[in-house]
Amino acid sequence: SLITRGRNTILSFFYSNRDKFTHLLYLDADIYLSGQDLMKMINYNTDVIAAPVPLKGYDQKGNQVYNVTEIIEPNSKFNSNLAEVEHVGTAVFMLSNKAVESLVNKAIDNNDVYKGNPLTRGNKVDCDHYDVFKTGVFDGKYLSEDYYVCKVLRELGYVVYVDKTISTRHSGMFTWQG
C-alpha cells in the first residue's frame, strides 16, 4: 500500500534482471498512454523521460494542472518536443538501464539497501531492495517520491525530459485529458 515501497520493489526487480530489459517504465493504473507515444519515448534514446499527466483538478483560475514543475529549458537543444524539467511525476516515467544502475549505486553508497519483507503483501521479489523513492523535506521543500527521484537523478548528472506533445488521460470520477 506504500507507493514508495512499490516503486522501490519494481526498480529492484528490474535491476536484478537488467540483462533482460532496456527500459523501466512506470505507468500508473489510472493513466492512458498510447502505444505510439510509448514508442516515441523509447525512440528518444534518453536516460530519463516522462509524459505530462493532467492532475485531477484545476488551479484557482480554472486551468488544467500537470505533474510537472520548473521547466528549465522549454525547447531543449536535444529535440523541440522535449522540455528539460526540474521535477515530474512518475505516472508516466521511463528510465534507461544506465539511470537505474546509477540510482542503485547511490543507494548502495548510502547504505539504503534492504531485504524484501516476506510478511508484506505482494512483496515476494527475492533480491536486494534499494530505497530510491523517498519522501521528505530537502532543501526546505517537501518532495514526494517522484520529485525526490528527479532531484537525485539531476544530482547524478541526468537531464529529466518531458515530451510536451504526448497526450495522456488520467481517469477518476472524471477523465482528465491533456
Helices and strands as residue ranges (DSSP letters): H 3-16, G 18-20, E 23-27, E 31-32, H 35-43, E 48-50, E 54-58, E 64-66, E 68-73, E 82-88, E 92-96, H 97-109, E 113-115, E 128-130, E 136-138, E 141-143, H 145-155, E 161-163, E 169-171, E 175-177
